[in-house]
């Protein structure tokens, strides 16, 4: 039986609709660490249960169409299910987008995947990237957190 302490900070990382061999265990562990770090630094004492689902462009395009009526794939979609001090959420991340963006920005796949995961988690924590000033603030926070993960 899990103690309440264990239930307060729960992260599950699951590959879905991708070749699981393409996602080494250390990347899965790094993804868990990224979620924990974001909540530690920006969560303001919130408890959390977050599932990170790493998937394909095909699945992301279907989700983007279903929930946002957009017909192309996207890099990340965050689905919060609760409010208050407890955050329950699913964060879907496209491994395909991470590979493309890694090449575009000169990052490793790991760095880009973690950058995207951090972006999705920061949305759960109230960050918004719809305006230029907010987008820059959010990206700076992602870079800062990613830098901490590189240590």
N, C-alpha and C positions, 0 to 999 in steps of 0.2 A: 504494500500500500504506500502511495506517495504521501509525503508530509506536505502540509500547506506551504512550507518554504519552497519545496520543489515545484509546486504548482504555480507559484508566483512568477517564476521565470522559466518559461518553457519555449524552446525553439525546435521545430522539426524541419529538416531540409530533405526534400524528396525530388528525385528526377522523375519526370513524366513526359512521355512521348519523345524521348531522346535516347541515344545510345548511352546506357549507364556507364559503360566502360570509358566513355569520354569525360566522365566527371570523377576524377580521383578523390579518394576519401579525404585527403588533406584539404581539398577545395570545399568539401561539405563541412568539415570542421571549421574552416575559415569563415564560411557563410554563417555558421552558428555564432562564432565569435563576433562577426560584424553586427549582427542583430543585438547581441548582448551589449556591445560597446555603445551602439547608438542609444539604447535605452539607458545605459549607465550615465552617459554624458548629457543626453537631451530629454530623457523621460520624466524628469521631475518627480521621481518617486513612484512612477506607475508600475504596476505589475503587468505581466504580458504573457500571452500564449500566441506565438506567431508560427505559422507554417510558411516556409519558403518553398515554392514549387518551381523547379527549374525545368523549363519546357522548350518547345520548338516555336519557330515563327508561325507554323501552321496553326498550332493551338492558340497562340497569342492573337492571331488574326481573327479566329473564331470568337474568342473572348472579347476582343475589342469591338467586333461587330455586334455581338449580343448585348453588351453593356454600355457601349459608348456610340454605337451606330457608325463606327469608322471601319472601313473595309481593308485596312492594311495592318500588318503586324506592328506591335509596339515593343519597347524594351522592357517595360515593367507596368504592372497593374496591381494596385493595393486595394484590398477589400476588407475594411474594418467591420466588425460585427458587434462591437460594444462601445460603451462610453464610460466616462468617469475615470477612476484610477486604474481600472483593469482594461487592458487593450487585448482583444482577441481579433486576429486577422489572418488572412491569407495574402501572401505577396507572390505573384506570378512573375517570373523572370524568363526572358528569352535567351537561351544559350546561343542561338543563331545570331541575334542582334549583338550580344557580347563579343562574339568572334569578329563580326564585321567592324564594330566600333573599336575594338582593340587594334585592328590594323589601321583604321582611320586616324586614331589618336596616338599611336605608337606605344600602347600599353600591352601588357601580357593579357591573356585570356582571364587569368585569375584576378588581376587588378580591375579589369573592366567589369567582370561579373560582380565583384564585391562593390564597385562603385554604383552599379545599377541596383543591387540589393539595398545598399545604404540609401539610395534615392527613394526607393519604395518605402522603407522604414521611416525615413524622415517625413514623408507624407502622412504616415500614421501619427506622427508626433506633432502635427500641425504646420509643418513647412509647406509652402505653396510656391510653385514655379510658374504661375500664369502671368506675372508681371516681371519686367526686366530686373528691377531692383531685388525683388524676392527671389528670382531665379539665380542671380549672382550670389546672394546670401546663402541659398541652399547648396549651390555647387561648391562654394568655399567650405561649407560645413562638411560636405561629402569628401572633399580633398583632405581636410584636416583629419577626419576619422580614418580615411584610407591610409594616410601617413602613419597613424598610430598602429594600424594593422600590419604595416610593413616592418615594424621594429622587431 
